[in-house]
Amino acid sequence: MGILGLVLVACPQQPAPQANATPQETSQNLQALSTEIQQVIQELEDALQGLRPQQLSIQNLNLNTLQALPDLRLESLFSIRPQDVVPLATQFLPRGKIECIGGDCNQVGLSDDLEIRFKQQTTDPWNKALADWDALNGGTPSPTVETHQPHDTQNILEAPTKAFFAVDFGENGSNEGEATFTASWRPSTCLNGKYLLEPVSLSLQGFLNHPTSSQRLVDLATLSLTTSSTRLGLEWNLSLLVQGNDSALHTQGQVVVNGSTTPGICGSLLENFNPSSGEVSLDLSTPTKSLHLEFRVTQVEENPMRIHIQNGLLRVDSKVVTFEGILDDQNNNCVPGENLTLHFAGGQAMSLEDFLTQYMGAQPCNQP
């Protein structure tokens, strides 16, 4: 059902004098920030380009495909389903020792982990990627568990409770990339000893260093999700292209959703979760720009979705816009916000829809 709430903690910075922004200033600042973010993403993609193995041809190989990580798009925060928060679960997690040369992969041995050695040409040094499904490499092992979807007790899926991932370029023991994933799954009331593919908590921490420089490409200090019958929470702290104490992009935050639920099939709590209120706050910074967004949600209506918002504040650098109202698309023109009011400098007020169309290039659709 619905989920709501977002609180992102501010990146440390010196407080600056604040002044209300005009629509033009807000648009220009947002577009400048967007350009910097795109440049950071492009730089990261360029750095990663040489690190990725080529498209792997998995002939002579039978590996199950892993399901995607949670879909964290904005609209999904307000309409979540159990399958939206299900990472790393297949009928059987892939295992074995695999060698790939030029994208041609073959299984060469057995393993309780997934160990992939890869290189582009025969004369190149080996690189190694590891997925340790019970995190034995990280200390005390944590066994995988058997899970199932609430509506399906026939298909049992294997899911980790703690997994360790590593990538070693040059296979010299340096581990340029590491990540640890932990999960607590909700017990099933339908199958004894089994769990729902529905998390009580998930967390992921890790990093990726450039193999030939001192730059840390990705530093994920925190990514966590918690769920209960009355609260859903998402928290993260991420930096990209880190050099010393500086990063090209940093974002840090927390999503909180308050609500209630009636236990569903097999004890599912997310299946019938109804959001009632929440908070949103977001901070993002680049070397020259910063953004802070926060608001409170006081009511959530569904069918159609209407989000009641109070105490809204958007700050780009030192320029502020405040807002309140209802976030929806009442006129069905594909540009939300006709009932959400933005307050700019000089007492000027404008709906979010008008701001998006007049200053941000949003194009209404032709729906009636």
C-alpha positions in Angstrom: 0.0 0.0 0.0 1.3 3.5 0.7 4.5 4.7 2.2 5.6 8.1 2.9 8.3 10.2 4.5 11.7 11.4 3.9 14.2 13.0 6.3 17.7 13.7 5.0 20.2 15.0 7.4 22.2 18.0 6.3 25.7 17.8 5.1 28.0 19.6 7.5 28.5 23.2 6.3 28.8 26.7 7.7 25.4 28.5 8.1 24.8 31.2 5.6 22.5 34.2 5.6 19.1 33.2 4.0 16.9 35.3 1.8 13.8 34.4 -0.2 14.4 33.6 -3.8 12.6 34.7 -6.9 11.2 32.1 -9.3 14.0 33.0 -11.7 16.7 32.5 -9.1 15.2 29.2 -8.0 15.1 27.9 -11.5 18.6 29.0 -12.3 20.0 27.6 -9.1 18.2 24.3 -9.6 19.4 24.0 -13.2 23.0 24.8 -12.2 22.9 22.2 -9.5 21.4 19.7 -11.9 24.3 20.4 -14.3 26.9 19.8 -11.6 25.2 16.5 -10.6 25.2 15.4 -14.3 28.9 16.2 -14.6 29.6 14.2 -11.4 27.6 11.2 -12.7 29.4 11.4 -16.1 32.8 11.5 -14.4 31.8 8.5 -12.3 30.6 6.6 -15.4 33.9 7.4 -17.2 35.9 6.2 -14.2 33.9 3.0 -14.0 34.0 2.4 -17.7 37.4 0.8 -17.6 36.6 -1.2 -14.5 33.5 -3.0 -15.8 33.9 -6.5 -17.2 32.7 -6.7 -20.8 29.2 -8.1 -21.5 29.4 -11.6 -20.3 28.4 -14.5 -22.5 27.1 -17.1 -20.0 27.4 -20.1 -22.3 28.2 -23.3 -20.3 26.9 -21.4 -17.3 23.6 -21.6 -15.4 23.4 -18.7 -13.0 20.1 -17.4 -11.6 19.4 -13.7 -12.2 19.3 -11.6 -9.0 16.2 -9.4 -8.5 16.8 -5.7 -8.6 17.6 -3.6 -5.5 14.6 -1.7 -4.1 13.0 0.8 -6.4 13.6 4.1 -4.7 12.0 6.4 -7.2 9.9 9.2 -5.7 6.5 7.8 -6.7 7.5 4.5 -5.1 7.9 6.1 -1.7 4.2 6.8 -1.7 3.0 3.5 -3.2 5.1 0.6 -1.9 4.5 -3.1 -2.3 6.4 -6.0 -0.7 8.1 -6.8 -4.0 9.5 -3.2 -4.1 11.7 -3.9 -1.1 13.0 -7.3 -2.0 16.7 -7.4 -3.0 19.0 -10.4 -3.5 16.6 -13.3 -3.6 16.4 -16.1 -6.1 15.3 -19.8 -5.9 18.9 -20.6 -5.3 21.6 -18.0 -4.9 24.3 -18.5 -7.6 27.4 -20.3 -6.5 30.5 -21.7 -8.0 33.9 -20.7 -9.4 33.6 -19.0 -12.7 36.3 -17.8 -15.1 35.6 -15.3 -17.9 37.9 -14.3 -20.7 36.7 -11.6 -23.1 33.2 -12.1 -21.9 33.1 -15.9 -22.4 32.4 -17.5 -19.1 32.7 -21.1 -17.9 32.3 -22.8 -14.5 35.6 -24.2 -13.4 34.8 -25.4 -9.9 32.4 -25.6 -6.9 32.1 -23.1 -4.1 29.6 -22.2 -1.4 30.2 -18.6 -2.6 30.1 -17.1 -6.1 33.7 -16.4 -7.2 34.2 -14.9 -10.6 37.7 -14.3 -12.1 37.6 -12.2 -15.3 39.9 -10.5 -17.8 39.5 -9.1 -21.3 42.4 -10.9 -23.0 44.3 -14.0 -22.2 47.5 -12.1 -21.5 45.8 -9.7 -19.1 46.0 -10.2 -15.3 43.0 -11.7 -13.5 40.5 -9.6 -11.7 38.2 -11.2 -9.1 34.7 -10.6 -7.8 33.3 -12.4 -4.8 29.8 -12.8 -3.4 30.0 -14.5 -0.1 26.4 -15.3 0.7 26.9 -16.1 4.4 29.6 -13.5 5.0 32.1 -16.1 6.3 35.0 -13.9 4.9 33.8 -11.1 7.3 33.8 -13.2 10.5 31.1 -15.4 12.0 29.0 -16.8 9.2 25.3 -15.9 9.0 23.3 -18.6 7.1 20.8 -17.9 4.3 17.1 -18.5 5.0 14.2 -19.8 3.0 11.6 -17.1 2.2 8.5 -16.8 0.1 6.2 -14.2 -1.2 3.1 -13.7 1.0 0.7 -14.8 -1.7 2.9 -17.8 -2.8 3.8 -20.6 -0.5 4.9 -23.0 -3.2 8.0 -21.1 -4.5 10.7 -21.0 -1.8 13.4 -18.4 -2.4 16.9 -18.4 -0.8 17.8 -15.0 0.8 20.9 -13.9 2.7 20.9 -12.6 6.3 24.4 -11.3 5.8 26.5 -11.2 2.7 29.9 -9.9 1.8 30.9 -8.6 -1.6 34.4 -7.7 -2.9 36.1 -6.9 -6.1 39.9 -7.2 -6.5 41.4 -5.7 -9.6 44.6 -7.4 -10.5 43.8 -10.2 -8.0 46.5 -9.0 -5.6 44.5 -9.0 -2.4 43.9 -5.3 -2.4 40.1 -5.4 -2.6 39.4 -2.1 -4.2 35.7 -2.6 -3.6 33.9 -4.1 -0.6 30.3 -4.1 0.6 28.3 -5.8 3.4 24.6 -6.5 3.2 22.6 -7.5 6.2 18.9 -8.4 6.4 16.3 -9.5 9.0 13.2 -11.1 7.3 9.7 -11.2 8.8 8.7 -14.7 10.0 6.0 -16.4 8.0 2.8 -17.4 9.8 2.0 -19.8 6.9 5.1 -22.0 6.8 6.9 -23.1 9.9 10.6 -22.1 9.9 10.2 -20.0 6.8 10.3 -16.2 6.3 8.4 -13.8 4.2 10.3 -12.0 1.5 9.6 -8.9 3.4 12.3 -7.2 5.5 12.2 -6.2 9.1 15.4 -4.4 8.3 18.0 -4.2 5.5 21.3 -2.4 5.4 24.2 -2.0 3.0 27.6 -0.3 3.5 30.6 -0.3 1.2 33.1 1.5 -1.0 34.8 1.3 -4.4 38.3 2.7 -4.9 39.9 3.5 -8.2 42.6 0.8 -8.7 45.3 3.2 -10.0 44.7 6.4 -8.0 43.9 7.5 -4.5 40.4 8.5 -5.4 37.4 6.7 -3.8 34.8 6.5 -6.5 31.9 5.5 -4.2 31.6 5.7 -0.4 28.3 4.3 0.9 28.4 4.9 4.6 24.8 4.0 5.2 21.8 2.6 3.3 19.2 1.1 5.5 15.5 0.3 5.5 13.3 -0.6 8.5 9.7 -1.6 8.6 7.1 -2.2 11.4 3.3 -2.1 11.8 3.5 1.7 12.5 6.7 3.0 10.9 8.8 2.7 7.8 12.2 4.3 7.6 14.8 4.8 5.0 18.2 6.3 5.7 21.4 6.8 3.6 24.7 8.6 3.5 26.5 8.5 0.2 29.5 10.3 -1.3 30.9 10.1 -4.9 34.4 10.8 -6.2 36.0 11.4 -2.8 39.5 12.8 -2.6 40.7 13.3 1.0 38.0 15.1 2.9 36.3 16.4 -0.2 33.7 14.8 -2.5 32.2 15.8 -5.8 28.8 14.9 -4.5 27.4 14.1 -1.1 23.9 13.3 0.0 22.7 12.1 3.4 19.2 11.4 4.6 16.4 9.5 6.2 12.8 8.7 5.2 10.2 8.2 7.9 6.7 7.0 7.3 4.1 6.8 10.0 1.0 4.7 9.6 -0.9 1.6 10.6 -1.5 -1.9 9.1 -3.7 -4.9 9.4 -1.6 -8.1 9.2 -2.1 -9.6 5.7 -1.5 -13.0 4.2 1.1 -15.1 6.1 1.7 -12.2 8.5 2.7 -9.6 6.0 2.7 -6.0 7.3 3.6 -4.1 4.1 0.7 -5.6 2.2 -1.9 -3.5 4.0 0.3 -0.6 5.3 -1.6 2.7 5.3 0.5 5.8 5.6 -0.9 8.7 7.7 1.9 11.1 8.2 5.6 11.6 7.7 8.5 14.0 7.3 10.8 14.8 4.4 14.2 16.5 4.5 16.9 16.2 1.9 20.5 17.5 1.7 22.7 17.3 -1.3 26.0 19.2 -1.9 28.6 19.6 -4.6 31.8 21.7 -4.4 30.0 24.9 -5.4 26.3 24.2 -4.7 24.1 22.9 -1.9 20.4 22.0 -1.6 18.2 21.4 1.4 14.6 20.2 1.1 12.2 19.5 4.0 8.5 19.2 4.7 6.0 17.5 6.9 3.2 15.3 5.6 0.0 15.6 7.7 -2.4 13.4 5.7 -2.2 10.9 2.9 -5.3 10.2 0.7 -5.3 7.4 -1.8 -7.3 6.7 -5.0 -6.4 9.4 -6.1 -3.2 10.1 -4.3 -3.2 13.4 -2.5 -0.3 14.3 -0.1 -1.1 17.1 2.4 2.1 19.1 3.1 3.0 21.7 5.7 6.2 23.5 6.7 7.8 23.0 3.3 11.2 24.6 2.8 13.6 24.5 -0.2 17.0 26.1 0.1 19.5 26.2 -2.7 22.7 27.8 -1.5 21.3 30.6 0.6 18.1 31.3 -1.3 14.9 30.0 0.2 11.4 29.1 -1.0 8.7 28.0 1.3 5.6 25.9 0.4 2.5 24.2 1.7 -0.7 22.6 0.3 -1.7 19.4 -1.4 0.6 17.5 -3.8 -1.6 15.9 -6.4 -2.4 16.0 -10.1 -6.1 16.9 -9.9 -6.3 18.1 -13.5 -4.6 15.0 -14.8 -2.1 17.0 -17.0 0.9 15.0 -15.9 2.4 18.0 -14.1 1.7 17.7 -10.3 1.3 20.6 -7.9 -1.6 22.8 -8.9 -2.8 22.7 -5.3 0.7 23.2 -3.8 1.6 26.9 -3.2 5.2 28.2 -3.4 6.2 31.4 -1.7 8.9 33.5 -3.3 10.6 36.8 -2.7 8.4 40.0 -2.6 5.4 38.1 -1.5 5.0 36.4 -4.9 3.0 33.1 -4.7 2.8 30.5 -7.4 1.6 26.9 -7.7 4.2 24.2 -8.1 2.6 23.2 -11.4 3.0 26.8 -12.8 6.6 26.9 -11.6 7.4 23.6 -13.2 5.8 24.6 -16.5 7.0 28.2 -16.7 10.5 28.0 -15.3 11.6 24.3 -15.4 10.4 23.2 -18.8 7.8 20.7 -17.7 5.4 19.8 -20.5 1.8 18.9 -19.7 0.4 15.8 -21.4 -2.8 15.6 -23.4 -4.7 13.5 -20.9 -8.3 14.8 -20.2 
